[in-house]
Amino acid sequence: MRENEYSPRRRRGLLDDRQLWASSLYREGVLQVIKDNPGVNVTGIAAKLPEGLKKFLELNPHISNAKEWKRPSASSRDTARKHVYELLVAERIVKVDQGYCACESSDTGERKTSSTEFGDAVSKLLSDSLASKTNKTFLDWFSPLDPKAASSRILSDPMQSHERFADFFALQNGRFTDSLFWLNDFLRDAIARGHLSEKAFSQRRNGKAHINTDLLEKGWKSYFGDTKLFALTFAFSPPEVLGFLKSQVGRKLATKYLQKNWDKISEDVEKDR
């Protein structure tokens, strides 16, 4: 072949049009499996992928060349993991515990979007509590380890109805304190993003542990930058959460979660009585 003659051969690692088309079908098959099996893990996805592909193609008979395409009789975990990652990046699925759930309705295929109504209700609750100067509508908690380091603010609608759940909130504040204010999560992210050296903490052979405060400070400042304060707000609607738990997806997820955690819940109940 002459030096400048065109070669139809593709470069290694690049997919041709048919391979890209087949890969997109695999991805939709993975999504179908996740829609039909909320909470399924990578192993389960790989096992059910041929079934998911078949159902996806049956639901989409308009796809050209699908009838001529030979569907696989099995799939590897690596193949499933690859498409799971792509779906996560595209925000079409979300990771829940060790499994995955679809961000699209299994019935309509429409994307589940944020709720304006719920967002407005949360914003109103927060703004009303800040605006109230005469009646205290919230519960303030400051960490006993260092009141200037961490705190929480608890509010509810109807006003002060959160007081009946005081023990529940005390449990959350206790977990926050026990974790040294999410220290493990912050350090994990800081190390993964290259801000903090893993040498900031060492476990020596004699059993003694050591924190290199110089490395910790350097990594901490690199990770948080000029951030002086942030408040993380989680909102919880008991009626809406109950509705979710009664839905097909919620019931499957709750069943799987409780199957794994019910004994621990029962043990903790006995301790609290």
C-alpha positions in Angstrom: 0.0 0.0 0.0 1.3 3.4 -0.9 2.1 5.8 1.9 -0.9 8.2 1.4 -3.4 5.5 0.3 -6.7 5.4 2.4 -7.0 2.4 4.6 -10.5 1.3 5.8 -9.0 -0.4 8.8 -9.9 1.3 12.1 -7.4 2.1 14.8 -7.1 -0.2 17.7 -9.5 0.7 20.5 -12.0 2.5 18.3 -15.4 1.1 17.5 -17.0 1.1 14.1 -20.6 2.2 13.5 -22.1 -1.2 14.0 -20.2 -1.8 17.2 -21.3 1.5 18.5 -24.9 0.6 17.6 -24.6 -2.7 19.4 -23.0 -1.1 22.4 -25.9 1.3 22.7 -28.3 -1.6 22.7 -26.3 -3.3 25.4 -26.5 -0.1 27.5 -30.3 0.1 27.0 -30.5 -3.6 27.9 -28.6 -2.9 31.2 -31.0 0.0 31.9 -34.0 -2.3 31.3 -32.7 -4.8 33.8 -32.2 -2.1 36.4 -35.8 -0.8 35.7 -37.2 -4.2 36.2 -35.0 -5.2 39.2 -34.5 -2.1 41.5 -31.5 -2.5 43.7 -29.8 -5.2 41.4 -26.0 -5.4 41.6 -23.5 -5.9 38.8 -23.5 -9.7 39.1 -27.3 -9.7 38.8 -27.2 -7.3 35.8 -24.8 -9.5 34.0 -26.9 -12.6 34.6 -30.1 -10.8 33.4 -28.7 -8.8 30.5 -29.9 -11.2 27.7 -33.4 -11.1 29.2 -33.2 -7.3 29.5 -32.0 -6.9 25.9 -34.9 -9.1 24.7 -37.5 -7.0 26.6 -36.0 -3.7 25.4 -36.1 -4.8 21.8 -39.7 -6.1 22.2 -40.7 -2.7 23.6 -38.9 -0.9 20.7 -39.8 -2.8 17.6 -38.9 0.2 15.4 -35.2 -0.2 16.0 -33.6 -0.9 12.6 -31.6 -4.1 12.1 -32.5 -5.4 15.5 -34.0 -8.5 14.1 -30.8 -9.4 12.3 -28.7 -8.7 15.4 -27.7 -11.9 17.2 -28.3 -11.3 20.9 -25.7 -12.7 23.3 -26.7 -15.7 25.4 -24.6 -14.5 28.3 -22.7 -11.4 29.5 -19.7 -10.8 31.6 -19.5 -8.7 34.7 -16.9 -6.4 33.0 -19.4 -5.7 30.2 -22.2 -5.0 32.7 -19.9 -2.8 34.8 -18.8 -0.8 31.8 -22.4 0.1 30.8 -23.4 0.7 34.4 -20.6 3.3 34.7 -21.8 5.0 31.5 -25.3 5.1 32.8 -24.1 6.6 36.1 -22.2 9.3 34.3 -25.3 10.1 32.2 -27.3 10.3 35.4 -29.8 7.7 34.1 -29.3 5.5 37.1 -28.3 6.0 40.7 -26.3 3.7 43.1 -28.3 2.6 46.2 -26.2 0.6 48.7 -24.6 -2.1 46.6 -27.2 -2.0 43.8 -28.6 0.4 41.2 -32.0 2.1 40.5 -33.2 3.8 37.4 -33.8 7.6 37.2 -36.4 7.0 34.6 -39.9 5.7 35.0 -40.2 2.0 34.1 -43.6 2.7 32.6 -43.2 5.9 30.6 -39.5 6.1 30.2 -39.6 9.7 31.4 -36.8 11.1 33.4 -37.6 11.7 37.1 -36.8 15.4 37.7 -36.7 17.5 40.8 -39.9 18.6 42.4 -40.6 22.3 42.3 -43.4 22.0 44.8 -41.2 20.1 47.3 -38.3 22.5 46.8 -40.6 25.5 47.4 -41.9 24.0 50.6 -38.4 23.4 51.9 -37.3 26.9 51.0 -40.3 28.4 52.7 -39.7 26.3 55.9 -36.1 27.5 56.0 -36.9 31.1 55.3 -39.7 31.3 57.8 -37.5 29.9 60.5 -34.8 32.5 59.7 -37.3 35.3 59.6 -38.8 34.5 63.0 -37.3 36.7 65.7 -39.9 36.3 68.4 -40.9 32.7 68.3 -38.3 30.0 68.1 -39.5 27.6 65.5 -36.4 25.3 65.4 -34.1 23.2 67.6 -30.5 24.2 67.7 -27.8 21.6 68.6 -24.1 22.4 69.0 -21.5 19.7 69.2 -20.3 19.1 72.7 -16.8 18.4 71.3 -16.5 21.9 69.9 -19.6 24.2 69.7 -17.8 26.4 67.1 -17.0 23.4 64.9 -20.3 21.8 64.1 -24.0 22.1 64.8 -27.4 21.2 63.4 -30.7 23.0 63.1 -34.0 21.0 63.2 -37.3 22.5 61.9 -40.6 21.1 60.8 -44.0 21.8 59.4 -46.3 22.1 61.3 -44.1 24.3 63.5 -42.3 22.5 66.3 -43.9 19.1 65.4 -40.3 17.8 65.4 -40.2 17.9 69.2 -42.1 14.5 69.2 -39.1 13.0 67.4 -36.5 14.3 69.8 -34.9 10.9 70.4 -34.5 10.3 66.6 -32.7 13.6 66.1 -30.5 13.0 69.1 -29.5 9.7 67.4 -28.5 11.5 64.2 -26.5 14.1 66.1 -24.8 11.4 68.0 -23.8 9.6 64.8 -22.5 12.9 63.5 -20.3 13.4 66.6 -19.2 9.7 66.6 -17.9 10.1 63.0 -15.9 13.2 64.1 -18.1 15.3 61.7 -17.9 12.9 58.7 -14.1 12.8 59.0 -13.8 9.4 57.2 -15.9 10.7 54.2 -14.0 13.9 53.9 -10.6 12.2 54.1 -11.7 9.5 51.6 -12.7 12.1 49.0 -9.7 14.3 49.7 -7.3 11.4 49.1 -9.2 10.1 46.0 -9.0 13.6 44.5 -5.3 13.9 45.1 -5.5 16.7 47.8 -4.4 14.6 50.8 -1.5 12.2 51.1 -2.3 8.7 52.4 0.8 9.2 54.6 -1.1 11.7 56.7 -2.0 8.7 58.9 0.2 5.6 59.6 -0.3 2.5 61.7 3.1 1.4 63.0 4.2 -2.1 63.6 4.3 -1.7 67.4 0.5 -0.9 67.2 0.9 2.8 67.8 -0.9 5.1 65.3 0.5 8.4 64.2 -1.2 11.5 62.5 1.1 13.7 60.5 -0.6 17.0 61.2 1.6 18.9 58.7 0.3 16.6 55.9 -3.2 16.7 57.2 -3.2 20.5 57.3 -1.8 20.8 53.8 -4.3 18.4 52.4 -7.2 19.9 54.3 -6.5 23.4 53.1 -6.0 22.1 49.5 -9.4 20.2 49.6 -11.6 22.9 51.3 -9.8 25.9 49.8 -11.3 29.2 51.0 -14.6 27.6 52.3 -15.2 28.9 55.8 -18.7 27.4 56.4 -21.2 25.2 54.7 -24.6 23.9 55.8 -26.0 20.6 54.4 -29.8 20.4 54.4 -31.6 17.1 54.1 -35.4 17.4 53.7 -37.8 14.5 54.6 -41.5 14.3 53.8 -43.1 11.5 55.8 -46.2 11.2 53.6 -44.2 11.2 50.4 -41.6 8.7 51.7 -44.4 6.4 52.8 -45.9 6.7 49.3 -42.5 5.8 47.8 -42.2 2.8 50.1 -45.6 1.5 49.0 -44.6 1.9 45.3 -43.3 -1.1 43.3 -39.8 0.2 43.3 -39.8 1.4 46.9 -41.3 -1.9 48.2 -38.6 -3.9 46.4 -35.8 -1.7 47.8 -37.2 -1.7 51.3 -37.7 -5.5 51.3 -34.0 -6.0 50.3 -32.8 -3.4 52.8 -34.8 -4.8 55.7 -33.8 -8.4 54.8 -30.2 -7.4 55.4 -30.8 -5.0 58.4 -33.9 -6.2 60.3 -31.9 -8.3 62.9 -29.7 -5.3 63.6 -32.7 -3.0 63.9 -34.3 -5.5 66.4 -31.2 -5.7 68.4 -31.0 -1.9 68.7 -34.6 -1.7 69.7 -33.9 -4.0 72.6 -31.0 -1.9 73.7 -33.1 1.3 73.6 -36.0 -0.1 75.6 
